[in-house]
Amino acid sequence: MSDVAKFSSKDIKVWLERETGSIFVPVHVKAQKLVEEMRKAVESLTEASKMLLDNSAKEIEKRNMKTYGRARALNKLARLFLDRMHLIKVPDKVTYDSFSKFAQETQKAFAVTDVDVRNWFPRISPFFILDRRRFLATFIRAKETLKELSNFSAKEYVKTKTLEETFLLIEKLRAIEQQLENLKAQRT
């Protein structure tokens, strides 16, 4: 006869967690750490965008005709950067799906920001050199963090996708069993 192990739905989750914990827990902890690093990078990029916005607003107020047009362009650009950074939603609970969605949203926002930087920063030149350098340094660090996040998602975190889906299916099974018990109780 076959040696098939039989588990109740209540015991299967505990058993599965015990059997896969050595793989799942370290990967999940690293995913949470990377999400936290990316959150900090997005926050620092938001601060750098605010700095661009403030400095360009000060220059606009001066009404210096040499810098006025470039200051307005930088002001508008900084607003766009801020709006994009606010659209990035950091997941509260890290799962494979939320992690992947976060990485994709961030990737899209950074790609558009990168295009804007390449198109507009040369036009603003030679003004706001220090501000642009500070922003670019922060942006480059954030892109490196995003690259690390994306690589982790594609190479390591994808291994836990099936495991997370299995845990969700176990929870659904337990909910269905509970509904069945409730229906039996109502029937009697």
Helices and strands as residue ranges (DSSP letters): H 9-62, H 68-87, H 96-124, H 129-155, G 157-160, H 161-187
